[in-house]
Amino acid sequence: MKTKILIPVLLFILLISSCAAPSLSTPPEEIAEPALAQPTPTPGIEATPPSTPEPAAIKPVVPSPYVPFYVVTQVDNLVLRANPGPLFEAKTTLPNASRLLVLGRAPGGEWLLVQTPLERTGWVFGQFVTSEGNLSLVPFIQPADLQLVRGRVINQEGDPVTGIQFAVVQEQAGSPPRVDAVTDETGTFYAFMPLTTAGTWAVSFTAITCTSSVMDKDCNCLNGVCGGPAPGSLTITLPLEKDEPLLFSWQ
């Protein structure tokens, strides 16, 4: 908004003639009316709007780089494997109390990629070690040269169900090969299989862990009802034709 202020200037000129002027033969000279000075317009004073503070610069959140830490084995003869799973080649066995440097973890978080004191790298099952750091900060590493069987469990509201164990077992007599896997925070389990794995396999629900989202802090089923997945078991043929998760509904 512009605010204008005008200041008028009035100029009065008073002409006083003599009181006793003598008679003149010539007519008195006419006195012209003085011109009034016109007020000079004052330039408008423009109100300065309040300045808008500049928004503070938003600094991008840069994740801290991962700093490897150690885990310690809690069993004798823990197997160091070439890939994450019990069906892969055993590279060596580790004595109890071995300190292993954690380099990464496989999807699902159950298997850890580690380096031994002799600088050999391989995978160990995370349930057999105690950690000197926060394992949730360890970056995921997608292992190569394998095939993956994965499934997802959700409840009737569509929320993931964690801590549900499945077994992937080859359908054959005797002692068939078996891989166990547990659902993570997304409700997904990951079973890693060698590339040479083939044939008919059953994927079956086997257990509920005490840390499951359907259990309370005392390892009891919520509201006294444990429930279970539907279907309880699926049959698959390896290698899989499609890389899609198997779906289970918790009921």
C-alpha positions as CSV (number, residue, x, y, z in Angstrom):
1,M,0.0,0.0,0.0
2,K,1.2,3.5,-0.8
3,T,0.6,6.3,1.6
4,K,0.8,9.8,0.3
5,I,1.2,12.9,2.4
6,L,0.5,16.3,0.9
7,I,1.7,19.5,2.6
8,P,-0.1,22.6,1.2
9,V,1.9,25.9,1.2
10,L,-0.2,29.1,1.2
11,L,1.4,32.3,0.4
12,F,-0.5,35.5,1.5
13,I,0.8,38.9,0.3
14,L,-0.8,41.9,2.0
15,L,-0.4,45.2,0.1
16,I,-1.2,48.2,2.3
17,S,-1.5,51.6,0.5
18,S,-0.9,54.9,2.1
19,C,-3.8,56.4,4.1
20,A,-3.4,59.9,2.9
21,A,-2.4,59.5,-0.7
22,P,-2.6,62.8,-2.7
23,S,-4.9,63.1,-5.7
24,L,-3.2,62.3,-9.0
25,S,-4.2,63.4,-12.4
26,T,-3.4,60.1,-13.8
27,P,-5.3,57.1,-12.8
28,P,-3.6,55.0,-10.3
29,E,-1.8,52.0,-11.6
30,E,-3.7,48.8,-11.2
31,I,-2.2,46.4,-8.9
32,A,-2.1,42.8,-10.2
33,E,-3.3,40.0,-7.9
34,P,-0.3,38.1,-6.8
35,A,-0.1,34.5,-8.1
36,L,-0.4,31.9,-5.4
37,A,2.3,29.4,-5.3
38,Q,1.0,25.9,-6.1
39,P,2.0,23.3,-3.5
40,T,4.7,20.9,-4.7
41,P,3.4,17.4,-4.4
42,T,5.4,15.4,-2.0
43,P,6.6,12.1,-3.4
44,G,4.6,9.2,-2.0
45,I,6.3,7.3,0.7
46,E,6.0,3.6,-0.1
47,A,5.5,1.4,3.0
48,T,8.1,-1.3,3.1
49,P,6.5,-4.7,3.6
50,P,8.0,-6.8,6.4
51,S,10.8,-9.0,5.2
52,T,10.0,-12.7,5.0
53,P,12.7,-14.7,6.6
54,E,14.4,-17.1,4.3
55,P,13.7,-20.7,5.2
56,A,16.5,-22.5,6.9
57,A,18.4,-24.7,4.6
58,I,17.5,-28.4,5.0
59,K,20.6,-30.5,5.4
60,P,20.2,-34.0,3.8
61,V,20.5,-36.8,6.3
62,V,23.6,-38.7,5.3
63,P,23.7,-42.2,6.9
64,S,26.8,-42.9,8.9
65,P,29.1,-45.4,7.2
66,Y,29.0,-48.9,8.6
67,V,31.9,-49.6,11.0
68,P,32.4,-53.4,11.2
69,F,32.4,-55.0,14.7
70,Y,32.8,-58.4,16.1
71,V,30.6,-61.3,17.1
72,V,31.8,-64.2,19.3
73,T,30.9,-67.9,18.7
74,Q,29.0,-69.6,21.4
75,V,29.3,-73.3,20.3
76,D,32.1,-75.6,19.3
77,N,32.7,-76.4,15.6
78,L,30.4,-73.7,14.2
79,V,30.5,-74.2,10.4
80,L,31.7,-71.4,8.2
81,R,29.8,-71.9,4.9
82,A,30.3,-70.6,1.3
83,N,26.8,-69.2,1.2
84,P,24.0,-68.6,3.8
85,G,22.3,-71.9,4.4
86,P,23.0,-75.5,5.7
87,L,23.0,-77.0,2.2
88,F,26.1,-75.0,1.1
89,E,29.7,-76.1,1.2
90,A,31.4,-76.0,4.6
91,K,34.7,-74.0,4.3
92,T,35.9,-74.7,7.9
93,T,34.7,-75.1,11.5
94,L,35.3,-72.6,14.2
95,P,36.0,-73.2,17.9
96,N,34.0,-71.7,20.7
97,A,34.8,-68.1,21.6
98,S,36.1,-67.3,18.2
99,R,35.9,-63.5,17.4
100,L,34.5,-62.9,13.9
101,L,34.4,-59.6,12.1
102,V,30.9,-58.9,10.7
103,L,30.9,-57.7,7.1
104,G,27.3,-58.0,6.2
105,R,24.1,-60.0,6.6
106,A,21.8,-61.9,4.2
107,P,18.2,-60.8,3.6
108,G,16.1,-61.9,6.6
109,G,19.0,-61.2,9.0
110,E,19.6,-64.8,10.1
111,W,22.9,-65.4,8.4
112,L,26.0,-63.2,8.8
113,L,28.9,-62.7,6.4
114,V,32.1,-62.7,8.6
115,Q,35.8,-62.8,8.5
116,T,37.8,-65.2,10.7
117,P,41.0,-64.4,12.6
118,L,42.8,-66.1,9.7
119,E,41.1,-63.7,7.3
120,R,38.8,-66.3,5.7
121,T,35.3,-65.1,4.8
122,G,32.1,-67.0,4.9
123,W,28.6,-67.2,6.4
124,V,27.6,-68.3,9.9
125,F,24.2,-68.8,11.4
126,G,23.5,-65.8,13.7
127,Q,21.8,-67.8,16.4
128,F,25.1,-69.3,17.4
129,V,27.0,-66.1,18.1
130,T,26.7,-63.1,20.5
131,S,27.3,-59.7,19.2
132,E,29.5,-56.8,20.4
133,G,27.4,-54.3,18.4
134,N,24.0,-53.7,17.0
135,L,23.2,-56.3,14.3
136,S,20.4,-54.2,13.0
137,L,23.0,-51.7,11.7
138,V,24.8,-54.3,9.6
139,P,24.1,-53.7,5.9
140,F,22.3,-56.4,3.8
141,I,24.3,-58.2,1.2
142,Q,22.6,-60.1,-1.6
143,P,24.5,-63.4,-1.9
144,A,25.3,-64.7,-5.4
145,D,25.2,-68.1,-7.1
146,L,22.1,-69.5,-5.4
147,Q,18.3,-69.8,-5.7
148,L,15.9,-68.3,-3.3
149,V,12.7,-69.6,-1.8
150,R,10.8,-66.8,0.0
151,G,7.4,-66.4,1.5
152,R,5.4,-63.8,3.3
153,V,2.9,-64.1,6.2
154,I,0.3,-61.4,6.9
155,N,-2.6,-61.3,9.3
156,Q,-6.2,-60.5,8.3
157,E,-5.6,-56.8,8.6
158,G,-2.7,-57.0,6.2
159,D,0.0,-56.5,8.8
160,P,3.2,-58.6,8.7
161,V,3.5,-61.5,11.1
162,T,7.1,-61.9,12.4
163,G,8.9,-64.8,14.0
164,I,7.1,-67.6,12.1
165,Q,9.3,-70.5,11.2
166,F,9.0,-72.5,8.0
167,A,10.9,-75.6,6.8
168,V,11.7,-76.2,3.1
169,V,12.1,-80.0,2.9
170,Q,12.7,-82.2,-0.2
171,E,10.0,-84.8,-0.6
172,Q,12.0,-88.1,-0.4
173,A,12.5,-91.0,1.9
174,G,15.2,-91.2,4.5
175,S,16.8,-88.0,5.8
176,P,15.8,-85.4,3.2
177,P,17.7,-82.1,2.8
178,R,16.1,-79.3,4.8
179,V,16.4,-75.5,5.2
180,D,14.6,-73.6,8.0
181,A,13.8,-69.9,7.8
182,V,12.0,-67.4,10.1
183,T,9.9,-64.4,9.0
184,D,11.5,-61.0,9.6
185,E,10.0,-57.6,10.5
186,T,8.3,-57.5,7.0
187,G,6.8,-60.9,7.6
188,T,9.1,-62.4,5.0
189,F,11.3,-65.6,5.3
190,Y,14.2,-66.4,3.0
191,A,15.5,-69.9,2.4
192,F,18.7,-70.0,0.4
193,M,19.3,-73.0,-1.8
194,P,22.2,-74.2,-4.0
195,L,21.8,-73.7,-7.8
196,T,21.9,-77.5,-8.2
197,T,18.8,-78.0,-6.0
198,A,15.9,-79.5,-8.0
199,G,12.8,-81.6,-7.6
200,T,9.7,-81.4,-5.4
201,W,9.9,-79.6,-2.0
202,A,7.4,-78.9,0.7
203,V,7.3,-75.5,2.4
204,S,5.6,-76.0,5.8
205,F,4.9,-74.0,8.9
206,T,6.8,-75.5,11.8
207,A,7.0,-73.2,14.8
208,I,6.4,-69.8,16.4
209,T,9.4,-68.1,18.1
210,C,9.0,-66.3,21.4
211,T,9.9,-63.0,19.7
212,S,7.0,-63.4,17.3
213,S,4.5,-60.6,16.9
214,V,1.7,-63.1,17.9
215,M,3.4,-63.8,21.3
216,D,3.6,-61.7,24.5
217,K,6.7,-60.9,26.6
218,D,6.3,-64.2,28.5
219,C,6.3,-66.2,25.3
220,N,2.5,-66.9,25.5
221,C,0.2,-66.6,22.6
222,L,-1.7,-63.3,22.5
223,N,-5.2,-63.6,24.0
224,G,-4.5,-67.3,24.5
225,V,-4.9,-68.0,20.8
226,C,-1.8,-68.8,18.7
227,G,-3.4,-69.3,15.3
228,G,-1.6,-70.5,12.3
229,P,-0.9,-69.8,8.6
230,A,-3.2,-70.8,5.8
231,P,-2.2,-72.8,4.0
232,G,-0.1,-74.7,6.5
233,S,2.0,-76.2,3.7
234,L,2.7,-75.7,0.0
235,T,4.5,-77.9,-2.6
236,I,6.9,-76.3,-5.0
237,T,9.2,-77.5,-7.7
238,L,12.8,-76.2,-7.9
239,P,14.1,-74.4,-9.8
240,L,11.2,-71.9,-9.5
241,E,9.7,-70.5,-12.7
242,K,8.9,-67.1,-11.1
243,D,10.7,-65.1,-8.5
244,E,7.6,-64.4,-6.4
245,P,7.0,-64.9,-2.7
246,L,4.7,-67.6,-1.4
247,L,1.8,-66.1,0.4
248,F,0.4,-67.2,3.8
249,S,-2.5,-65.7,5.8
250,W,-2.3,-65.9,9.6
251,Q,-5.7,-66.9,11.0
